[in-house]
Amino acid sequence: MDDQAGLAALRRHWEASDANDFEAEHDIYREDAVLDYPQSGERIRGRRNIQESRTVQPNRKRFTVRRIIGGGDLWVSEFVLSYDGIPSYVVSIMEFRDGRVAHETQYFGDRFDPGPSRAHLVERME
């Protein structure tokens, strides 16, 4: 897959994710795709199972992509995923094979207060 096609596929995927268009969101995956959530110890096998796991999720979701980097068969997306208005910061690593995602790993990080010991060294970002 060339880099322009990979970037376009990821943009379509995240736009569909934000719109709750579950069919379009999952077009990017191979039928035998694997999705890992290391923090919860979960692995979901198969495109349809990945899709179902997201359709049954009861919260309202919003996706705000901060950046997409990568090339060839390896892409990383950094985004904010808000569940019912509460943000989590997410990194998605997608490995492509034959033009579709074969393996994805998602890492989630919750917001935390800045450390007072470094307050004099940092600037706040939104």
C-alpha positions in Angstrom: 0.0 0.0 0.0 1.4 3.4 -0.9 1.6 6.1 1.8 -1.2 8.3 0.3 -3.6 5.3 0.2 -2.7 4.4 3.8 -3.3 7.9 5.1 -6.5 8.2 3.2 -7.8 4.8 4.6 -7.0 5.9 8.1 -8.7 9.3 7.7 -11.8 7.5 6.4 -11.6 5.1 9.3 -11.4 7.8 12.0 -14.1 9.9 10.4 -16.4 6.9 10.3 -15.5 6.1 13.9 -16.5 9.6 15.0 -19.8 9.4 13.0 -20.7 6.0 14.5 -20.8 4.6 10.9 -19.8 1.0 12.0 -19.8 -0.5 8.6 -17.5 2.2 7.1 -15.4 2.2 10.3 -14.5 -1.5 9.9 -13.9 -1.6 6.2 -10.2 -1.0 7.0 -9.9 -4.4 8.7 -9.0 -7.8 7.2 -11.6 -10.6 8.0 -8.9 -12.2 10.3 -7.8 -9.0 11.9 -6.7 -9.0 15.6 -7.3 -6.1 18.0 -5.3 -5.9 21.3 -6.1 -3.8 24.4 -3.0 -4.5 26.5 -4.2 -2.5 29.5 -7.3 -4.7 30.0 -5.6 -7.9 28.7 -8.2 -8.3 25.9 -7.7 -9.7 22.4 -10.5 -9.7 19.8 -10.1 -11.9 16.8 -12.0 -11.2 13.5 -13.4 -8.2 11.8 -17.0 -8.9 12.8 -16.1 -9.5 16.4 -14.1 -6.2 16.5 -17.1 -4.4 14.9 -19.6 -6.0 17.3 -17.5 -5.1 20.3 -17.8 -1.5 19.3 -21.5 -1.5 18.4 -22.5 -2.9 21.8 -20.4 -0.3 23.6 -23.1 1.8 25.4 -21.3 5.2 25.7 -21.5 8.1 23.3 -18.1 8.3 21.6 -16.3 11.1 19.9 -12.9 10.9 18.1 -10.6 13.8 17.7 -7.5 12.8 15.7 -4.4 14.7 16.8 -2.0 13.2 14.2 -1.4 10.2 12.0 2.2 9.1 11.2 3.7 6.2 9.5 4.2 4.6 6.1 4.0 1.4 4.2 2.4 -1.3 6.4 2.9 0.4 9.8 0.8 3.4 11.0 0.3 5.2 14.3 -2.7 7.4 15.1 -2.8 9.6 18.1 -6.3 10.8 19.1 -8.6 11.8 21.9 -11.5 9.4 22.5 -14.3 10.9 24.6 -16.8 8.6 26.2 -19.8 10.6 27.3 -17.7 13.7 27.2 -14.8 12.3 29.3 -11.5 12.3 27.3 -9.0 9.5 27.1 -5.8 9.9 25.1 -5.2 7.0 22.8 -2.5 5.7 20.6 -3.5 3.1 17.9 -0.8 1.1 16.1 -2.0 -0.5 13.0 -0.2 -3.1 11.0 -1.4 -3.6 7.4 -1.2 -6.7 5.2 -2.5 -6.7 1.6 -4.0 -3.2 2.0 -6.0 -3.9 5.2 -5.4 -3.9 8.9 -4.1 -7.3 10.1 -3.3 -6.2 13.7 -4.1 -3.2 15.8 -3.0 -2.4 19.3 -4.6 0.5 21.2 -3.1 2.1 24.3 -5.3 4.4 26.5 -4.2 7.1 28.9 -6.4 9.1 31.2 -5.8 12.7 31.9 -3.9 13.6 35.2 -3.0 16.7 37.0 0.5 18.2 36.4 3.2 17.5 38.9 3.9 20.6 41.1 7.6 19.8 41.2 8.0 20.6 37.5 5.5 23.5 37.3 8.3 26.0 36.7 9.5 24.0 33.6 6.4 23.4 31.7 3.7 25.3 29.7 0.1 24.1 29.7 -1.3 22.7 26.5 -4.9 22.1 25.7 
